[in-house]
Amino acid sequence: MGIGKKKSSHHVVHNKDGGWDVKRSESKRASGHFDTKIEAEKAARKISINQKTELAIHGKDGKIQRKDSHGNDPLPPRDKK
């Protein structure tokens, strides 16, 4: 990654008109729309793994519930000895 470039991420967010959207952090439009959060999470995870991005799962209130890293994690878990 070059200087000044921000790592891309994908988000699963609730759509105010119903259902759930998968959005890339820089995009205004959704990559996909799904009836259930589970369907949206599965699709978002596939995209995130393929594109090596961070994945953030949001609740209906918009707050991030959990995150996963599918790229170069700056803080990978330590090996247990």
The first five atom37 places (N, CA, C, CB, O) and aatype in JSON, in Angstrom:
{
  "aatype": [12, 7, 9, 7, 11, 11, 11, 15, 15, 8, 8, 19, 19, 8, 2, 11, 3, 7, 7, 17, 3, 19, 11, 1, 15, 6, 15, 11, 1, 0, 15, 7, 8, 13, 3, 16, 11, 9, 6, 0, 6, 11, 0, 0, 1, 11, 9, 15, 9, 2, 5, 11, 16, 6, 10, 0, 9, 8, 7, 11, 3, 7, 11, 9, 5, 1, 11, 3, 15, 8, 7, 2, 3, 14, 10, 14, 14, 1, 3, 11, 11],
  "atom_mask": [
    [1, 1, 1, 1, 1],
    [1, 1, 1, 0, 1],
    [1, 1, 1, 1, 1],
    [1, 1, 1, 0, 1],
    [1, 1, 1, 1, 1],
    [1, 1, 1, 1, 1],
    [1, 1, 1, 1, 1],
    [1, 1, 1, 1, 1],
    [1, 1, 1, 1, 1],
    [1, 1, 1, 1, 1],
    [1, 1, 1, 1, 1],
    [1, 1, 1, 1, 1],
    [1, 1, 1, 1, 1],
    [1, 1, 1, 1, 1],
    [1, 1, 1, 1, 1],
    [1, 1, 1, 1, 1],
    [1, 1, 1, 1, 1],
    [1, 1, 1, 0, 1],
    [1, 1, 1, 0, 1],
    [1, 1, 1, 1, 1],
    [1, 1, 1, 1, 1],
    [1, 1, 1, 1, 1],
    [1, 1, 1, 1, 1],
    [1, 1, 1, 1, 1],
    [1, 1, 1, 1, 1],
    [1, 1, 1, 1, 1],
    [1, 1, 1, 1, 1],
    [1, 1, 1, 1, 1],
    [1, 1, 1, 1, 1],
    [1, 1, 1, 1, 1],
    [1, 1, 1, 1, 1],
    [1, 1, 1, 0, 1],
    [1, 1, 1, 1, 1],
    [1, 1, 1, 1, 1],
    [1, 1, 1, 1, 1],
    [1, 1, 1, 1, 1],
    [1, 1, 1, 1, 1],
    [1, 1, 1, 1, 1],
    [1, 1, 1, 1, 1],
    [1, 1, 1, 1, 1],
    [1, 1, 1, 1, 1],
    [1, 1, 1, 1, 1],
    [1, 1, 1, 1, 1],
    [1, 1, 1, 1, 1],
    [1, 1, 1, 1, 1],
    [1, 1, 1, 1, 1],
    [1, 1, 1, 1, 1],
    [1, 1, 1, 1, 1],
    [1, 1, 1, 1, 1],
    [1, 1, 1, 1, 1],
    [1, 1, 1, 1, 1],
    [1, 1, 1, 1, 1],
    [1, 1, 1, 1, 1],
    [1, 1, 1, 1, 1],
    [1, 1, 1, 1, 1],
    [1, 1, 1, 1, 1],
    [1, 1, 1, 1, 1],
    [1, 1, 1, 1, 1],
    [1, 1, 1, 0, 1],
    [1, 1, 1, 1, 1],
    [1, 1, 1, 1, 1],
    [1, 1, 1, 0, 1],
    [1, 1, 1, 1, 1],
    [1, 1, 1, 1, 1],
    [1, 1, 1, 1, 1],
    [1, 1, 1, 1, 1],
    [1, 1, 1, 1, 1],
    [1, 1, 1, 1, 1],
    [1, 1, 1, 1, 1],
    [1, 1, 1, 1, 1],
    [1, 1, 1, 0, 1],
    [1, 1, 1, 1, 1],
    [1, 1, 1, 1, 1],
    [1, 1, 1, 1, 1],
    [1, 1, 1, 1, 1],
    [1, 1, 1, 1, 1],
    [1, 1, 1, 1, 1],
    [1, 1, 1, 1, 1],
    [1, 1, 1, 1, 1],
    [1, 1, 1, 1, 1],
    [1, 1, 1, 1, 1]
  ],
  "atom_positions": [
    [[0.83, -1.17, 0.0], [0.0, 0.0, 0.0], [0.88, 1.24, 0.0], [-0.95, 0.0, 1.2], [1.88, 1.3, 0.71]],
    [[0.49, 2.22, -0.8], [1.27, 3.43, -0.88], [0.98, 4.37, 0.28], [0.0, 0.0, 0.0], [0.05, 4.16, 1.06]],
    [[1.79, 5.39, 0.37], [1.61, 6.38, 1.43], [0.31, 7.12, 1.2], [2.81, 7.36, 1.49], [0.0, 7.53, 0.08]],
    [[-0.46, 7.3, 2.27], [-1.71, 8.04, 2.18], [-2.89, 7.21, 1.71], [0.0, 0.0, 0.0], [-4.02, 7.71, 1.68]],
    [[-2.66, 5.97, 1.34], [-3.77, 5.12, 0.91], [-4.39, 4.44, 2.12], [-3.31, 4.07, -0.13], [-3.68, 3.88, 2.96]],
    [[-5.7, 4.48, 2.18], [-6.42, 3.87, 3.27], [-6.84, 2.46, 2.85], [-7.66, 4.72, 3.66], [-7.25, 2.25, 1.71]],
    [[-6.74, 1.5, 3.75], [-7.12, 0.14, 3.42], [-8.62, 0.06, 3.21], [-6.68, -0.84, 4.54], [-9.4, 0.63, 3.97]],
    [[-9.01, -0.62, 2.17], [-10.41, -0.76, 1.83], [-11.11, -1.74, 2.77], [-10.57, -1.21, 0.39], [-10.49, -2.63, 3.34]],
    [[-12.41, -1.55, 2.9], [-13.18, -2.46, 3.73], [-14.58, -2.64, 3.16], [-13.25, -1.95, 5.18], [-15.06, -1.82, 2.37]],
    [[-15.22, -3.71, 3.57], [-16.6, -3.98, 3.2], [-17.44, -3.98, 4.46], [-16.74, -5.34, 2.43], [-16.97, -4.34, 5.54]],
    [[-18.7, -3.56, 4.31], [-19.59, -3.44, 5.46], [-20.93, -4.09, 5.16], [-19.79, -1.97, 5.85], [-21.45, -3.98, 4.05]],
    [[-21.48, -4.77, 6.16], [-22.85, -5.28, 6.11], [-23.67, -4.29, 6.93], [-22.97, -6.79, 6.66], [-23.46, -4.15, 8.13]],
    [[-24.62, -3.61, 6.26], [-25.41, -2.57, 6.92], [-26.9, -2.78, 6.67], [-24.98, -1.18, 6.44], [-27.3, -3.3, 5.63]],
    [[-27.7, -2.36, 7.64], [-29.16, -2.47, 7.51], [-29.64, -1.41, 6.52], [-29.87, -2.3, 8.9], [-29.19, -0.26, 6.56]],
    [[-30.55, -1.8, 5.65], [-31.13, -0.88, 4.68], [-32.42, -0.33, 5.27], [-31.4, -1.59, 3.3], [-33.27, -1.09, 5.73]],
    [[-32.58, 0.99, 5.27], [-33.76, 1.6, 5.9], [-35.07, 1.17, 5.25], [-33.64, 3.11, 5.83], [-36.13, 1.27, 5.87]],
    [[-35.01, 0.7, 4.01], [-36.21, 0.22, 3.32], [-36.45, -1.27, 3.53], [-36.11, 0.51, 1.83], [-37.38, -1.84, 2.97]],
    [[-35.6, -1.89, 4.34], [-35.73, -3.32, 4.63], [-34.56, -4.1, 4.05], [0.0, 0.0, 0.0], [-33.98, -3.73, 3.04]],
    [[-34.23, -5.19, 4.71], [-33.14, -6.04, 4.26], [-31.79, -5.5, 4.67], [0.0, 0.0, 0.0], [-31.68, -4.6, 5.5]],
    [[-30.75, -6.08, 4.06], [-29.36, -5.77, 4.41], [-28.55, -5.56, 3.15], [-28.75, -6.89, 5.27], [-28.76, -6.23, 2.14]],
    [[-27.6, -4.61, 3.21], [-26.75, -4.29, 2.08], [-25.3, -4.62, 2.39], [-26.89, -2.83, 1.71], [-24.86, -4.58, 3.53]],
    [[-24.57, -4.95, 1.34], [-23.11, -5.1, 1.41], [-22.55, -3.9, 0.67], [-22.61, -6.49, 0.78], [-22.85, -3.68, -0.51]],
    [[-21.72, -3.11, 1.37], [-21.15, -1.91, 0.76], [-19.64, -1.87, 0.94], [-21.78, -0.64, 1.36], [-19.12, -2.3, 1.97]],
    [[-18.96, -1.38, -0.05], [-17.53, -1.12, 0.05], [-17.37, 0.26, 0.68], [-16.81, -1.2, -1.37], [-18.19, 1.15, 0.42]],
    [[-16.36, 0.46, 1.47], [-16.22, 1.7, 2.24], [-16.21, 2.96, 1.39], [-14.97, 1.64, 3.05], [-16.72, 3.99, 1.84]],
    [[-15.66, 2.92, 0.2], [-15.57, 4.12, -0.64], [-16.8, 4.34, -1.51], [-14.35, 4.04, -1.52], [-16.9, 5.37, -2.18]],
    [[-17.74, 3.42, -1.5], [-18.86, 3.45, -2.43], [-20.16, 3.91, -1.78], [-19.05, 2.08, -3.04], [-20.43, 3.61, -0.61]],
    [[-20.96, 4.63, -2.54], [-22.28, 5.05, -2.07], [-23.32, 3.97, -2.38], [-22.69, 6.39, -2.71], [-24.31, 3.83, -1.67]],
    [[-23.08, 3.21, -3.45], [-24.03, 2.17, -3.87], [-23.65, 0.84, -3.25], [-24.07, 2.04, -5.41], [-22.48, 0.56, -2.99]],
    [[-24.66, 0.02, -3.01], [-24.45, -1.31, -2.44], [-23.93, -2.27, -3.5], [-25.75, -1.84, -1.81], [-24.32, -2.2, -4.66]],
    [[-23.05, -3.18, -3.07], [-22.58, -4.25, -3.94], [-23.64, -5.33, -4.08], [-21.27, -4.87, -3.4], [-23.69, -6.05, -5.07]],
    [[-24.49, -5.43, -3.06], [-25.56, -6.41, -3.07], [-26.6, -6.09, -2.01], [0.0, 0.0, 0.0], [-26.3, -5.45, -1.01]],
    [[-27.83, -6.55, -2.25], [-28.92, -6.36, -1.29], [-29.52, -7.73, -0.98], [-30.02, -5.38, -1.86], [-29.74, -8.53, -1.88]],
    [[-29.77, -7.99, 0.3], [-30.23, -9.3, 0.74], [-31.38, -9.16, 1.72], [-29.09, -10.1, 1.38], [-31.48, -8.17, 2.45]],
    [[-32.26, -10.16, 1.73], [-33.4, -10.14, 2.64], [-32.98, -10.34, 4.09], [-34.41, -11.2, 2.24], [-33.57, -9.76, 5.0]],
    [[-31.95, -11.17, 4.31], [-31.53, -11.46, 5.68], [-30.08, -11.04, 5.92], [-31.71, -12.94, 5.99], [-29.28, -10.94, 4.99]],
    [[-29.77, -10.8, 7.17], [-28.42, -10.43, 7.55], [-27.46, -11.59, 7.31], [-28.37, -9.99, 9.03], [-26.31, -11.38, 6.92]],
    [[-27.91, -12.81, 7.54], [-27.07, -14.0, 7.33], [-26.64, -14.1, 5.87], [-27.81, -15.28, 7.75], [-25.48, -14.36, 5.58]],
    [[-27.59, -13.9, 4.95], [-27.26, -13.94, 3.51], [-26.25, -12.84, 3.16], [-28.55, -13.78, 2.66], [-25.31, -13.08, 2.4]],
    [[-26.45, -11.65, 3.71], [-25.55, -10.53, 3.43], [-24.15, -10.82, 3.98], [-26.11, -9.23, 4.04], [-23.16, -10.51, 3.32]],
    [[-24.07, -11.4, 5.18], [-22.77, -11.72, 5.77], [-22.01, -12.75, 4.94], [-22.96, -12.24, 7.19], [-20.81, -12.61, 4.73]],
    [[-22.71, -13.77, 4.46], [-22.06, -14.8, 3.63], [-21.49, -14.19, 2.36], [-23.05, -15.92, 3.28], [-20.35, -14.47, 1.99]],
    [[-22.28, -13.37, 1.69], [-21.83, -12.73, 0.45], [-20.68, -11.78, 0.73], [-22.99, -11.99, -0.22], [-19.7, -11.75, -0.02]],
    [[-20.79, -10.98, 1.79], [-19.75, -10.02, 2.13], [-18.44, -10.72, 2.47], [-20.19, -9.14, 3.3], [-17.37, -10.24, 2.1]],
    [[-18.52, -11.84, 3.18], [-17.32, -12.58, 3.55], [-16.6, -13.1, 2.3], [-17.68, -13.76, 4.5], [-15.37, -13.03, 2.22]],
    [[-17.35, -13.62, 1.34], [-16.75, -14.11, 0.09], [-16.03, -12.97, -0.64], [-17.82, -14.74, -0.83], [-14.91, -13.13, -1.11]],
    [[-16.7, -11.82, -0.73], [-16.12, -10.66, -1.4], [-14.87, -10.21, -0.66], [-17.14, -9.51, -1.5], [-13.83, -9.94, -1.28]],
    [[-14.97, -10.11, 0.66], [-13.85, -9.64, 1.48], [-12.63, -10.56, 1.39], [-14.29, -9.52, 2.93], [-11.5, -10.08, 1.32]],
    [[-12.87, -11.86, 1.38], [-11.76, -12.82, 1.25], [-11.12, -12.68, -0.13], [-12.27, -14.28, 1.47], [-9.9, -12.65, -0.26]],
    [[-11.96, -12.6, -1.17], [-11.48, -12.49, -2.54], [-10.67, -11.21, -2.75], [-12.65, -12.54, -3.51], [-9.65, -11.22, -3.44]],
    [[-11.12, -10.11, -2.17], [-10.47, -8.82, -2.39], [-9.5, -8.44, -1.27], [-11.52, -7.74, -2.53], [-8.9, -7.36, -1.28]],
    [[-9.34, -9.35, -0.3], [-8.41, -9.14, 0.82], [-8.65, -7.81, 1.54], [-6.96, -9.2, 0.32], [-7.74, -6.99, 1.69]],
    [[-9.89, -7.62, 1.98], [-10.27, -6.4, 2.69], [-10.71, -6.7, 4.11], [-11.39, -5.67, 1.93], [-10.85, -7.86, 4.5]],
    [[-10.92, -5.66, 4.88], [-11.5, -5.78, 6.21], [-13.01, -5.94, 6.04], [-11.15, -4.54, 7.12], [-13.58, -5.45, 5.07]],
    [[-13.65, -6.62, 6.98], [-15.1, -6.8, 6.94], [-15.68, -6.34, 8.27], [-15.47, -8.29, 6.66], [-15.24, -6.77, 9.34]],
    [[-16.67, -5.45, 8.19], [-17.34, -4.95, 9.39], [-18.82, -5.3, 9.3], [-17.13, -3.42, 9.55], [-19.49, -4.99, 8.31]],
    [[-19.33, -5.94, 10.35], [-20.74, -6.31, 10.43], [-21.42, -5.33, 11.38], [-20.92, -7.81, 10.91], [-21.04, -5.22, 12.55]],
    [[-22.42, -4.61, 10.88], [-23.13, -3.61, 11.67], [-24.47, -4.16, 12.15], [-23.34, -2.33, 10.86], [-25.04, -5.04, 11.51]],
    [[-24.96, -3.64, 13.24], [-26.3, -3.97, 13.73], [-27.31, -3.0, 13.12], [0.0, 0.0, 0.0], [-26.93, -2.1, 12.37]],
    [[-28.59, -3.19, 13.44], [-29.63, -2.3, 12.92], [-29.41, -0.86, 13.36], [-31.01, -2.78, 13.38], [-29.83, 0.07, 12.68]],
    [[-28.75, -0.68, 14.51], [-28.49, 0.67, 15.02], [-27.31, 1.34, 14.34], [-28.25, 0.61, 16.52], [-27.01, 2.5, 14.62]],
    [[-26.63, 0.62, 13.44], [-25.49, 1.18, 12.71], [-24.14, 0.95, 13.37], [0.0, 0.0, 0.0], [-23.1, 1.18, 12.75]],
    [[-24.15, 0.51, 14.63], [-22.89, 0.27, 15.34], [-22.24, -1.03, 14.86], [-23.13, 0.22, 16.86], [-22.93, -2.0, 14.55]],
    [[-20.91, -1.03, 14.81], [-20.18, -2.23, 14.4], [-20.28, -3.26, 15.52], [-18.7, -1.9, 14.08], [-19.96, -2.99, 16.67]],
    [[-20.73, -4.46, 15.15], [-20.85, -5.56, 16.11], [-19.59, -6.41, 16.15], [-22.05, -6.42, 15.77], [-19.18, -6.9, 17.2]],
    [[-18.98, -6.59, 14.97], [-17.73, -7.36, 14.91], [-17.01, -7.05, 13.6], [-18.01, -8.9, 15.03], [-17.59, -6.54, 12.64]],
    [[-15.71, -7.37, 13.61], [-14.86, -7.14, 12.43], [-14.01, -8.37, 12.17], [-13.95, -5.89, 12.64], [-13.68, -9.13, 13.08]],
    [[-13.67, -8.56, 10.91], [-12.75, -9.62, 10.49], [-11.77, -9.03, 9.49], [-13.52, -10.84, 9.88], [-12.12, -8.14, 8.72]],
    [[-10.55, -9.52, 9.52], [-9.54, -9.09, 8.58], [-9.24, -10.21, 7.61], [-8.26, -8.64, 9.31], [-8.91, -11.33, 8.01]],
    [[-9.37, -9.92, 6.32], [-9.07, -10.91, 5.29], [-7.91, -10.46, 4.42], [-10.3, -11.17, 4.42], [-7.66, -11.03, 3.35]],
    [[-7.2, -9.46, 4.87], [-6.05, -8.95, 4.13], [-4.81, -9.03, 4.98], [0.0, 0.0, 0.0], [-4.64, -9.95, 5.77]],
    [[-3.96, -8.06, 4.81], [-2.74, -7.97, 5.62], [-3.1, -7.35, 6.95], [-1.62, -7.14, 4.89], [-3.19, -6.13, 7.07]],
    [[-3.29, -8.18, 7.94], [-3.68, -7.72, 9.26], [-2.48, -7.08, 9.95], [-4.25, -8.89, 10.11], [-1.46, -7.75, 10.14]],
    [[-2.57, -5.79, 10.33], [-1.43, -5.15, 10.99], [-1.17, -5.71, 12.39], [-1.66, -3.66, 11.06], [-0.07, -5.54, 12.92]],
    [[-2.15, -6.35, 13.0], [-1.99, -6.93, 14.33], [-2.51, -8.37, 14.34], [-2.74, -6.08, 15.39], [-3.53, -8.66, 14.96]],
    [[-1.81, -9.27, 13.66], [-2.28, -10.67, 13.65], [-2.19, -11.29, 15.04], [-1.47, -11.5, 12.65], [-1.39, -10.85, 15.86]],
    [[-3.01, -12.32, 15.31], [-2.94, -12.97, 16.62], [-1.57, -13.61, 16.85], [-4.05, -14.02, 16.75], [-0.93, -14.09, 15.91]],
    [[-1.13, -13.61, 18.08], [0.16, -14.22, 18.42], [0.0, -15.73, 18.48], [0.7, -13.66, 19.77], [-1.03, -16.25, 18.89]],
    [[1.05, -16.42, 18.07], [1.06, -17.88, 18.16], [1.16, -18.27, 19.63], [2.25, -18.5, 17.34], [1.96, -17.72, 20.38]],
    [[0.33, -19.23, 20.03], [0.4, -19.72, 21.41], [1.46, -20.79, 21.48], [-0.96, -20.26, 21.9], [1.53, -21.65, 20.6]],
    [[2.27, -20.76, 22.52], [3.34, -21.74, 22.68], [3.03, -22.68, 23.8], [4.67, -21.06, 22.92], [3.82, -23.59, 24.09]]
  ]
}
